[in-house]
Amino acid sequence: KDENPVVFQIKEYLHQNYAVPSLSVPDISEHVRLSPTYVCTFFKNETGHTLNQYLTEYRMEKAKQLLKDSRYRISDISSRVGYSDGNYYSKAFRKIVGLSPSEYREKMLR
């Protein structure tokens, strides 16, 4: 089925702002002019993901792309994808990808 226009708007906003560490549900809800509670419930019902899950997974996809390019230092990638805390980023990455960022890079650059 076609994606709901509000879901599309939310995703577009996340795709443009995922690198901002302070990106939050209130920012998103303000952008689409709906209440934070409604936005959360609505997004989950439409996509099966919470906003935070979607954002984290999107950030990890971006991180994977950057890790494939050896010009980027691993320590810089976390801030490029919206994490001010490198350790937190590494944990989140491992949880989703199953490897640490450096293991992932090694595997990809072999």
TAJO-V437393 format. One record per residue. N is the residue number from 1. PHI is phi in radians with two decimals (* if undefined). PSI is psi in whole degrees, 0 to 359 (* if undefined). Layout:
N&PHI&PSI  N&PHI&PSI
This chain:
1&*&157  2&-1.15&147  3&-1.25&138  4&-1.05&137  5&-1.01&327  6&-1.22&318  7&-1.06&316  8&-1.01&314  9&-1.07&317  10&-1.10&313  11&-1.10&317  12&-1.00&316  13&-1.10&317  14&-1.11&319  15&-1.14&329  16&-1.44&335  17&-2.08&10  18&-1.05&338  19&-1.41&354  20&-1.50&113  21&-1.02&327  22&-1.53&6  23&-0.93&128  24&-2.43&167  25&-0.97&315  26&-0.99&323  27&-1.06&314  28&-1.14&315  29&-1.16&325  30&-1.13&319  31&-1.05&319  32&-1.68&5  33&0.97&47  34&-2.34&162  35&-1.26&149  36&-0.93&316  37&-1.08&315  38&-1.12&315  39&-1.00&315  40&-1.07&310  41&-1.13&314  42&-1.07&312  43&-1.08&317  44&-1.12&317  45&-1.12&322  46&-1.37&324  47&-1.94&342  48&1.42&0  49&-2.10&149  50&-1.32&162  51&-0.99&316  52&-1.14&321  53&-1.07&313  54&-1.06&313  55&-1.09&315  56&-1.07&315  57&-1.15&322  58&-1.12&316  59&-1.06&320  60&-1.19&324  61&-1.06&316  62&-1.11&318  63&-1.08&319  64&-1.07&319  65&-1.09&317  66&-1.20&325  67&-1.17&335  68&-1.30&350  69&-1.91&110  70&-1.24&354  71&-1.23&337  72&-1.58&130  73&-1.28&141  74&-0.98&321  75&-1.17&336  76&-1.47&335  77&-1.12&321  78&-1.00&317  79&-1.29&332  80&-1.17&334  81&-1.85&17  82&1.68&19  83&-1.95&122  84&-1.45&343  85&-1.95&111  86&-1.07&324  87&-1.18&318  88&-1.10&318  89&-1.04&313  90&-1.05&318  91&-1.12&314  92&-1.09&319  93&-1.10&312  94&-1.07&320  95&-1.08&320  96&-1.49&318  97&-1.63&335  98&1.55&359  99&-2.36&158  100&-1.31&161  101&-0.93&319  102&-1.25&325  103&-1.12&318  104&-1.07&315  105&-1.08&314  106&-0.98&314  107&-1.08&318  108&-1.29&329  109&-1.67&4  110&-1.09&*
